[in-house]
Amino acid sequence: MLRSTIAETRAFESWQDYQDALKRAIAPLTEEQLHQRPFPGLRTPGEIAEHIVFGRALHLYRTLGEVAVELTPLIQWGDTDNPPHTAAEILEGLERTWQVITDCLMRGAPTDPISEQDQSILQTIWGLLDHDLPHAGELSLLLGANGLPGVEI
C-alpha cells in the first residue's frame, strides 16, 4: 500500500470519527439544551450545530453545483428568519452533508490522477474541516459549561 493511500485512509477515518463524535454530542440534546444561551452575545449550541450544517451545505453547493442540489434546503439555515431546528433535524443535516462529502472523497481509485475539479473539491473539503473543527470546539465548550458531554474525538 502506498504511503499516500495510508495517509488518505487515516485522514478519512479520523474525519469519520469526528462526524460520529459530533452526532453523539448533539443527538441527546433536548430543545431547551439546544436553545439555551448561557452567555449573552454568544450562539446557542443549536445555532452552532446549525451553522456547521449550513457551512458544509453552502460550500459543497458552491463547489459541486448540481451534484449537491439536494443540499439547497440546508443553505436556508443561514437565513436570520429561519426557525431553530431540532436535534433530529441537525443530525439529518449532518448526515446529508456527510454523504456528499464521502461521495466526493471516495470516488475513483487512490492511484487515479487528480483532475482540476478533484483538486477544487479536495480544497473545499479541507476548507470544510477548517470551518467545522473550531465550531465543534465552541459547541463542546458551551455543552461542557452546562454540564453536558462535549464533542469527544
Helices and strands as residue ranges (DSSP letters): H 3-26, H 31-35, H 45-64, G 65-71, H 72-75, G 76-78, H 87-105, H 116-145
